[in-house]
């Protein structure tokens, strides 16, 4: 049967993408998507995709149903279809959840923010090997012996040679019957980009600031994962000292110490040097802070590390400064004044959630 | 389990058909097709028709249905459409016992389509008609562009429920007679003259011409519409400033809405009838002993009770069973109704044996509203634990409201009235003497959803071109919602 649903389905997908594009600024700043990320799909609540009708409001219409209970008992579950009639009394009907692959989302992000594609540097691809059991072979280790195939071969041989009798169906495999699982090695292009996130977790960074950082990293991740086949991610936190943590800790930990930014830059430089040779890796480093550093001396130290150890090696170093009620917030100005001649340093000031959109554009708009 | 071939399944059709005929079911020829879940989802998205006009909404339905199946949330067992011959699609992956049950179910559906009065006016060649619609819409798209046509279809679909569900069965305007001139004719203004000059100053031709002018004025000033018009789509087709292609599309949407309407009006009966017959045919004739467990599981799934929701399969099935029993035992009529001896009533059995005959009559003459109104009894409600629920505003949840027969029945009928949608009619096409369109929501108990109303008015305005309004009740006060073409406004109506 030949049906035309593909056309209608594609059209529907197109419309969804259009709506998301229209509302992208809102989605970016409200972070509705961040919690809805699956492995490769993201579920997005989308208003106004429904066709509007004159219909009854959410509350008020009763109905009839069947079951136990006394008058006054709350109804188990949602009355849903509202009894026999299809009365539209489902709360939340206005929102429709649609699913999008992260790749589609990145495309939309790229289109809307007019992000240029990244020109990777270094070796195009690093190849990794992966083994998959796909075939059968006559030789192999006993641990990979394929029982069923082995016995089948034995049965075939016995039938052909006339040794098999239905009265005594004994099947005895001999050496030639043995079959083993064998594998094929497939080559996969591997991760050749790494993102190093650094965040100031000193006492002056509050939940709101961290939320902004979280949204920033979500969109940066989305874009860079779209641009590179595989991306490694490292998380560094610092107050007066720096340390490496996992993703969950990165977003949840809170310290009370002071702020020595150079500690993070030092650690970042060390990690880069030890693990990610600049010739082979596309390195992205992002640092988020409220811009309040311990001392001027440390500022100078930071500039030195950046100039000598980090900026020459990374594709991009992004510094995002969130607004804090405490502190001077002078670090961004310091960097701006003291580091010149590097076009891979991006400074972005993010006073509130609405600025995330522009800040992402700052960070990713260079095509690096 | 081995997948069934087309042949395996179709080979049982003659047997089922024979049994259905023996029971007295009267159906169109049925053509079964086996399809996989993806095709089934596509068909279901298209409302069962293989060819529909292009529109993203079908894609959206498909998206949901196919996901629902893939995630194991729902399965469509069959899809049957009201045409002659009748097409029915079966899910290929189902085991044979399910196919039997579903086929029996389909025969009853088809019998219902053919014989129920509310389907009498539907087009039985709808497959062709839908295909024609598709061709026409595609032509309009070629001529005017996809975006233009699609957004107009969106607009029309947004008001597709504003039709008069009963109009196919009655004549609203008897013969469209010219209204009798009961109103006293206004006297023609004569020019002043002396009596002897009368013939020259007001000659008969002049009087005649004046008279005609007057009459014309009266016709022009007649209210439009004369009576509130429930078929808003029809009214728009007649009176809205539409281009030819727009007129054609609005007509297509309206025709399809009327075609699907009877299925909404007989959901409980139709499913109840089909369930009654699959259970009867399976248990009495078709079931192989080895299939009993599978059958029982499937059947109990069909008529399962979902808390907070009335399962139309269940309630319809139980009511048909109940009617059959009552008419078999003679539990109807004056003598039974007036009997006050509970014991006598409980054991009442005149061996009337009229059950089968009665349910066939019911399936012919009733729709869901009249079905519930006539056959839902107090005993039935008690026996099957029916209750009514309502929204409790103080603690914001739905609660069991009552177990009283009267309330339950009222709630049920309320939900079924106008397919559970607000009753809306056009009452004035020249509102405020400015050619603005005024609709009225016939308020019963429930308010309209304001956001939806605003968006719908916007669509309506796109068709009418002049401002549009709807009168309703909000927070127990009369309210007028308007869309002027630029903005949505809410005004309280004071006075009356």
Interface residues (C-beta under 8 A of the other chain):
Chain A: X1 X2 X3 X4 X5 X7 X8 X9 X10 X11 X12 X13 X14 X15 X48 X49 X51 X52 X53 X54 X55 X56 X57 X58 X59 X60 X61 X62 X63 X64 X65 X66 X67 X68 X69 X70 X71 X72 X73 X74 X75 X76 X77 X78 X79 X80 X81 X82 X83 X84 X85 X86 X87 X88 X89 X94 X99
Chain B: X33 X35 X39 X42 X43 X45 X46 X50 X51 X52 X54 X55 X56 X57 X58 X59 X60 X62 X63 X67 X150 X154 X157 X158 X159 X161 X162 X264 X267 X268 X305 X306 X307 X308 X309 X310 X311 X312 X314 X315 X368 X372 X384 X385 X386 X387 X388 X389 X390 X391 X393 X396 X397 X398 X399 X400 X401 X402 X403 X408 X411 X412 X414 X415 X416 X417 X419 X420 X421 X422 X424 X441 X445 X446 X447 X448 X449 X450 X451 X452 X453 X455 X456 X458 X459 X470
